[in-house]
Every structure is written in C-alpha cells, then in structure tokens.
Amino acid sequence: MTVAGISTEYDIAKTTATDSTAKQSTVNYDELAMAWHDEFEGTQVDMTKWNYRALGTTRTFGVVDKRTIEVDGQGFLHIKVLKEESTGTYYIGELGTQKLFSQKYGYFECRAKMNTSLGPHVAFWLQSPTMSQVGDPATNGAEIDIFEYHCRTPNIVYHNIHWDGYKTDHKTAGMKVTYPQITDGFHTFGLKWTPCAYTFYIDGKETWTCTVGVSQRDEYLILSTELNGWGGDPKLGTFPDEVVFDYVRVYKFNDITGISQQTISTNKSVSHAIYSIDGSYVGTQLNGLQKGIYIQDGKKILVN
C-alpha cells in the first residue's frame, strides 16, 4: 500500500497450478448475475461494447494506435506493443467502454495471458470520468487497477487504487502480489467492489482488500498496454509484445453484501457524507431522512 509511504506485499507463491483452469475459485458466483461480457468471438472488435481510446496521442514512449489491437477469430483479443524499426517509434493500444457501459459495484473479471518483453506494462482497470476532481473519492470516483503487470518484476502482479486526481493532491494505495506462476498460461483477475471496500482476486484466490479511496459512482472498463518506463527501458525489449485476453465479464450483485450494519435514530446529526444503498449522495445529516438503509463511512445504516 502506498498511503503515507506504507508498502504492502502478499505472497501466493505456494499455489502450485500454473493456469487458471487448474485452480478452484473462491469467488461466490451465486451472489452474482451477469451484467455485461465480451468473449471476443469473431475477427473484429465489437464497437457496440468498446471504444478505441486516445488514438494518436503519445503516452511517454508510445503512440496509441488501433493497429495494435486484434481479435483473432479464435476467441482472443490481442493488444500489442509494436516498434517501427525505420523510425524507432513504439505503438501501444487501449480499449475502453466509456459512454457505452459503466457500472457501480459488482464483480469484474478478465482472463488474460501476460506479455513477455521488458518495457511494456499491461492492465485491466476501471476509471471514473470525474476522477480528476479532488476531495471525495466516493463522489468523484477512483482509478481501480484490477491488475497491472510488467516484466521488470516478472513474478509480481500489482493491484492499485488512485484518487484525488493525478497532481499534487493525488493519493494511492496498492498491493504487490508475488506469484511466479503468472508467466505461465492464462490467469483470471477479479475485483469485488462494494460500497465500503475493494477485494481483489488472482485465479479465484483473494489477494487484497482495500477500504480507502472507495468509489461510489459508476465507472467504465479499460484494457491497455502502456510504455512509460515503469516496465523497464523499451530499448532493451523485444517487439512485437502483447497481452492476450480470453474474456472480460462484469456481474451485478443480487444484493449488496459484505457490509456491516448499525441502527441509528434520526435524532442524530453527522458530518460525514451519507449515500443511499445504490450509492447516490443524499447529504450529511440523518435528520429528515426517510426510514431505510443508507451507507456512511463504509457501514450500512438503518434509519428508523
């Protein structure tokens, strides 16, 4: 975790299976209902589900270009990092669901095979269109990195949260998960997001729960390759390089779960933000609220 300089690490190296298909998931799918998915059938990106992001922009060492993105006709999406040898230009790729699909809370999962070259880092993440605003991540949202990976630390998977923009007020928390098997085959990466916490999974095993910077607004999905130096010097890499996605699936909860509950009489006043059970901001005072269930400071409040 990177809040106030604290670093957090977790080791699941004792897991012996090398591919997600050989592992038993601890995710409770019985509490979930499918809301959106892409299995990457056919030979074209489904433009009813995805947008090409930031085309033509330069992100440190890479130019975003849709030539890096391919659906191969065998059920896989490839997002590549390419190098044009004649000019030395690198190209990266990004797909997102902004303005097509977003969701607040639920379980988000992909199955992917990691890249193999020094230089790029690859990711599956959620983003809020108002994340750049400062002061209240519940209202403004957060960047939620379900997984990030690069070959400079080839045995580590990263989970990260960013909020309060990307400038001087920026805050972050994160987990480094040691997992040597990550270099072998496909693996699943999941996020369970409730009004009070994020819980992360790799191959169905819980790896981190974070209760800071929790977004309570809808967010959209992003799949990306990046080339910004975090994954090492691209001059030392071998290209083309790629991350391969088997599927992306998003589930809604059948009911909001995993939240502690307390009963509060409406004769109390408070100074912390209060949200309805669906995450809508309703104010800072309990006085005057209708009877019902609300969320405050990560707890379920029953107003009677």
Residue, then its C-alpha position, 0 to 999 in steps of 0.5 A: m500500500t502506498v498511503a503515507g509511504i506504507s508498502t504492502e506485499y502478499d505472497i501466493a507463491k505456494t499455489t502450485a497450478t500454473d493456469s487458471t483452469a487448474k485452480q478452484s475459485t473462491v469467488n461466490y458466483d451465486e451472489l452474482a448475475m451477469a451484467w455485461h461480457d465480451e468473449f471476443e468471438g469473431t475477427q473484429v472488435d465489437m464497437t457496440k461494447w468498446n471504444y478505441r481510446a486516445l488514438g494518436t496521442t503519445r503516452t511517454f514512449g508510445v503512440v496509441d494506435k488501433r493497429t495494435i489491437e486484434v481479435d483473432g477469430q479464435g476467441f482472443l483479443h490481442i493488444k500489442v506493443l509494436k516498434e517501427e524499426s525505420t523510425g524507432t517509434y513504439y505503438i501501444g493500444e487501449l480499449g475502453t467502454q466509456k459512454l457505452f457501459s459503466q457500472k457501480y459495484g459488482y464483480f469484474e473479471c478478465r482472463a488474460k495471458m501476460n506479455t513477455s518483453l521488458g518495457p511494456h506494462v499491461a492492465f485491466w482497470l476501471q476509471s471514473p470520468t470525474m476522477s480528476q476532481v479532488g476531495d471525495p473519492a466516493t463522489n468523484g470516483a477512483e482509478i481501480d487497477i484490477f491488475e497491472y503487470h510488467c516484466r521488470t518484476p516478472n513474478i509480481v502482479y500489482h493491484n492499485i487504487h488512485w484518487d484525488g486526481y493525478k497532481t499534487d493532491h493525488k493519493t494511492a494505495g496498492m498491493k504487490v502480489t508475488y506469484p511466479q506462476i503468472t508467466d505461465g498460461f492464462h490467469t483470471f483477475g477479479l475485483k469485488w467492489t462494494p460500497c465500503a471496500y475493494t477485494f481483489y482476486i488472482d485465479g479465484k484466490e483473494t489477494w487484497t482488500c482495500t477500504v480507502g479511496v472507495s468509489q461510489r459512482d459508476e465507472y467504465l472498463i479499460l484494457s491497455t498496454e502502456l510504455n512509460g518506463w515503469g516496465g523497464d527501458p523499451k530499448l532493451g525489449t523485444f517487439p512485437d509484445e502483447v497481452v492476450f485476453d480470453y474474456v472480460r465479464v462484469y456481474k451485478f450483485n443480487d444484493i449488496t453484501g459484505i457490509s456491516q450494519q448499525t441502527i441509528s435514530t434520526n435524532k442524530s446529526v453527522s458530518h460525514a457524507i451519507y449515500s443511499i444503498d445504490g450509492s447516490y449522495v443524499g447529504t450529511q445529516l440523518n435528520g429528515l431522512q426517510k426510514g431505510i438503509y443508507i451507507q456512511d463511512g463504509k457501514k450500512i445504516l438503518v434509519n428508523 
